[in-house]
């Protein structure tokens, strides 16, 4: 019923459903939000709270926090260059 749109995905079920489907919960939450509140409201929520963070992005953020000793380091020109070099950019 979720797949056909006959039933809305309950927002509180998104994490467990994403695990069961083996998909990123941020992606599923974005789809469920659009379904629950409509596209316009979903866009407004994303403007206010920022884009959904994927599981991989969370892992990067946790590593940065751990490596910096939880100091919230600024993104300097040097650190940006180092980060981009990791991805060949």
Backbone as CSV, one residue per row, in Angstrom:
resi,resn,N_x,N_y,N_z,CA_x,CA_y,CA_z,C_x,C_y,C_z
1,UNK,0.820,-1.183,0.000,0.000,0.000,0.000,0.873,1.259,0.000
2,UNK,2.025,1.190,0.679,2.943,2.333,0.656,3.458,2.551,-0.760
3,UNK,3.815,1.467,-1.406,4.421,1.531,-2.734,3.485,2.163,-3.760
4,UNK,2.199,1.854,-3.660,1.236,2.385,-4.626,0.719,3.760,-4.235
5,UNK,1.013,4.191,-3.004,0.530,5.484,-2.541,-0.851,5.416,-1.922
6,UNK,-1.393,4.206,-1.780,-2.723,4.040,-1.195,-2.714,4.352,0.301
7,UNK,-1.546,4.233,0.910,-1.416,4.515,2.339,-0.145,5.331,2.560
8,UNK,-0.199,6.296,3.465,0.970,7.127,3.760,1.906,6.394,4.714
9,UNK,3.184,6.642,4.545,4.192,6.067,5.436,4.180,6.873,6.728
10,UNK,3.891,6.240,7.873,3.929,6.970,9.142,5.360,7.446,9.425
11,UNK,5.508,8.716,9.748,6.851,9.279,9.953,7.621,8.558,11.054
12,UNK,6.925,8.096,12.084,7.625,7.406,13.169,8.098,6.011,12.766
13,UNK,7.654,5.520,11.622,8.063,4.199,11.135,9.200,4.268,10.126
14,UNK,9.589,5.462,9.753,10.621,5.626,8.727,11.926,4.924,9.102
15,UNK,12.475,5.108,10.316,13.750,4.438,10.618,13.691,2.914,10.477
16,UNK,12.660,2.294,11.045,12.584,0.833,10.976,12.279,0.349,9.561
17,UNK,11.455,1.098,8.833,11.148,0.727,7.454,12.385,0.854,6.577
18,UNK,13.162,1.893,6.785,14.398,2.077,6.013,15.374,0.929,6.277
19,UNK,15.484,0.522,7.543,16.355,-0.629,7.857,15.853,-1.884,7.152
20,UNK,14.542,-2.107,7.195,13.969,-3.306,6.571,14.175,-3.301,5.062
21,UNK,14.084,-2.126,4.456,14.255,-2.006,3.005,15.712,-1.833,2.592
22,UNK,16.587,-1.663,3.593,18.013,-1.436,3.369,18.256,-0.225,2.471
23,UNK,17.559,0.884,2.823,17.756,2.148,2.119,18.101,3.227,3.130
24,UNK,18.601,4.334,2.637,18.995,5.421,3.515,17.757,6.048,4.166
25,UNK,17.733,6.148,5.491,16.565,6.706,6.171,16.309,8.171,5.825
26,UNK,17.339,8.936,5.505,17.147,10.341,5.143,16.353,10.450,3.839
27,UNK,16.661,9.596,2.897,15.948,9.598,1.621,14.476,9.225,1.837
28,UNK,14.239,8.166,2.611,12.869,7.742,2.875,12.103,8.801,3.662
29,UNK,12.766,9.462,4.605,12.101,10.507,5.384,11.692,11.665,4.479
30,UNK,12.534,12.022,3.539,12.191,13.111,2.624,10.951,12.746,1.803
31,UNK,10.898,11.517,1.324,9.726,11.070,0.568,8.481,11.043,1.447
32,UNK,8.630,10.552,2.680,7.496,10.465,3.598,7.002,11.858,3.994
33,UNK,7.922,12.802,4.164,7.526,14.176,4.488,6.726,14.795,3.350
34,UNK,7.195,14.603,2.134,6.461,15.127,0.974,5.052,14.547,0.930
35,UNK,4.951,13.266,1.233,3.656,12.595,1.227,2.770,13.093,2.370
36,UNK,3.365,13.327,3.533,2.597,13.696,4.719,2.129,15.148,4.702
37,UNK,3.026,16.063,4.305,2.693,17.487,4.414,2.637,18.209,3.075
38,UNK,2.960,17.513,2.004,2.947,18.126,0.684,4.315,18.655,0.288
39,UNK,4.501,18.826,-0.982,5.794,19.251,-1.520,6.210,20.631,-1.019
40,UNK,5.280,21.586,-1.013,5.616,22.953,-0.602,6.075,22.997,0.847
41,UNK,5.344,22.340,1.740,5.721,22.322,3.155,7.017,21.553,3.360
42,UNK,7.218,20.486,2.603,8.448,19.709,2.702,9.656,20.559,2.324
43,UNK,9.522,21.339,1.250,10.602,22.238,0.817,10.886,23.267,1.905
44,UNK,9.826,23.803,2.521,9.998,24.791,3.595,10.722,24.176,4.788
45,UNK,10.378,22.956,5.151,11.062,22.279,6.262,12.545,22.104,5.962
46,UNK,12.851,21.723,4.739,14.257,21.550,4.365,15.006,22.875,4.348
47,UNK,14.326,23.961,3.989,14.960,25.279,4.029,15.295,25.680,5.457
48,UNK,14.389,25.388,6.374,14.584,25.770,7.774,15.629,24.888,8.457
49,UNK,15.531,23.571,8.262,16.385,22.637,8.988,17.561,22.110,8.190
50,UNK,17.643,22.471,6.916,18.738,22.003,6.086,18.438,20.647,5.478
51,UNK,19.309,20.199,4.601,19.079,18.924,3.930,19.205,17.750,4.898
52,UNK,18.548,16.676,4.546,18.646,15.455,5.342,20.088,14.955,5.280
53,UNK,20.585,14.430,6.372,21.936,13.908,6.428,21.893,12.399,6.226
54,UNK,22.663,11.906,5.268,22.682,10.477,4.995,23.493,9.740,6.060
55,UNK,23.372,8.446,6.075,24.129,7.610,7.011,25.629,7.820,6.800
56,UNK,26.055,7.889,5.546,27.484,8.091,5.258,27.953,9.463,5.719
57,UNK,27.135,10.496,5.501,27.504,11.842,5.947,27.607,11.904,7.473
58,UNK,26.719,11.218,8.158,26.784,11.168,9.622,28.082,10.536,10.082
59,UNK,28.510,9.484,9.394,29.770,8.817,9.756,30.954,9.770,9.579
60,UNK,30.959,10.537,8.490,32.020,11.530,8.267,32.006,12.570,9.382
61,UNK,30.835,13.067,9.701,30.710,14.095,10.733,31.178,13.581,12.087
62,UNK,30.797,12.358,12.426,31.245,11.779,13.703,32.755,11.646,13.749
63,UNK,33.353,11.262,12.621,34.813,11.130,12.567,35.493,12.484,12.711
64,UNK,34.955,13.517,12.059,35.509,14.869,12.193,35.412,15.333,13.640
65,UNK,34.275,15.097,14.262,34.106,15.498,15.660,35.094,14.770,16.566
66,UNK,35.273,13.483,16.327,36.204,12.707,17.139,37.643,13.156,16.902
67,UNK,38.008,13.336,15.634,39.377,13.738,15.293,39.718,15.120,15.839
68,UNK,38.711,15.992,15.948,38.966,17.352,16.428,38.797,17.477,17.938
69,UNK,38.506,16.379,18.603,38.297,16.437,20.047,37.030,17.209,20.394
70,UNK,36.034,17.128,19.514,34.743,17.799,19.735,34.882,19.319,19.792
71,UNK,35.844,19.896,19.032,36.112,21.330,19.125,35.401,22.180,18.083
72,UNK,34.635,21.588,17.173,33.924,22.334,16.129,34.891,23.190,15.316
73,UNK,35.837,22.536,14.625,36.849,23.295,13.880,36.249,24.035,12.693
74,UNK,36.827,25.192,12.392,36.398,25.963,11.225,36.953,25.300,9.971
75,UNK,36.213,25.444,8.891,36.674,24.935,7.604,37.547,26.016,6.981
76,UNK,38.840,25.836,7.093,39.797,26.804,6.557,40.104,26.465,5.099
77,UNK,40.803,27.363,4.437,41.210,27.119,3.054,42.093,25.873,2.987
78,UNK,42.966,25.739,3.979,43.877,24.584,4.001,43.114,23.282,4.205
79,UNK,42.180,23.255,5.169,41.434,22.022,5.415,40.519,21.693,4.238
80,UNK,39.981,22.712,3.591,39.148,22.496,2.399,39.994,21.855,1.289
81,UNK,41.222,22.348,1.094,42.126,21.817,0.074,42.458,20.357,0.359
82,UNK,42.736,20.065,1.634,43.062,18.672,2.023,41.860,17.767,1.771
83,UNK,40.694,18.218,2.164,39.482,17.421,1.980,39.210,17.174,0.489
84,UNK,39.329,18.212,-0.309,39.090,18.056,-1.750,40.128,17.142,-2.387
85,UNK,41.360,17.161,-1.883,42.387,16.297,-2.444,42.056,14.818,-2.199
86,UNK,41.354,14.522,-1.128,40.931,13.143,-0.863,40.042,12.606,-1.987
87,UNK,39.298,13.521,-2.599,38.362,13.132,-3.650,38.860,13.493,-5.053
88,UNK,40.120,13.910,-5.126,40.718,14.225,-6.416,40.112,15.454,-7.080
89,UNK,39.759,16.437,-6.244,39.119,17.660,-6.805,39.932,18.876,-6.493
